[in-house]
C-alpha cells in the first residue's frame, strides 16, 4: 500500500474558527486500490454515523466533532480553512480528516464525485456556517472536542493519533 500523509494547519480567519491545536490530515491515495472499503474501514475503527454523498458548496464546519471524508469516486477541489485557506485537490482513494472547527467547502468536482463521511464514536455533527453570533460558544466547544481513540484508517495506531497527540503535547 503506497500513500503519503500531509498535514495542514489553519488559523482562525475571523469567520471560520478552524482548529487552533490540531492539523488537517490528508492520506493521499490510501484507498486507491479499493475505495469500496472506505466505509467499512471507518466503521471498524469506530468512526461511525457514516453517510455517502458530496461536500456542500458553501463554507461550513462542525464545532462539536471531528469529521473524516474518504473519496469513494471521482475528484474535486475542496477549499479547506476558510476563504484564505488552501485549495485541496482530492481524488478516488484519498482521505481527509478535519478537526473540529475546520472550514471546508467544495469548489468544483467531477460529475461522479462521491465521499464517505463519518465521525469518531458516531457523533452527531452540528452544521455551522460563517456566523459570528455563535462564535464564543463554537470556540469553547472546539477546544473541548476530545482526540479520538482511533485513527479512521489504521485503528489503534496511525498518523492521526501520532500527529494529534504530538500537537497537543507541543
Buried (B, 14 or more C-beta within 10 A) or exposed (E): EEBEBEBBBBBBBEBBBBBBBBBBBBBBBBBBEEBEBBBEBBBEBBBBBBEEEEBEEEBBBBBBBBBBBBBBBBBBEBBBBBEEBEEBEBBBBBBBBBBBBBBBBBEEBEEEBBBBBBBBBEBEBBEBBBEEEEBEEBBEBBBEBEBBEBBBBBBEEBBBBBBBEEBEEE
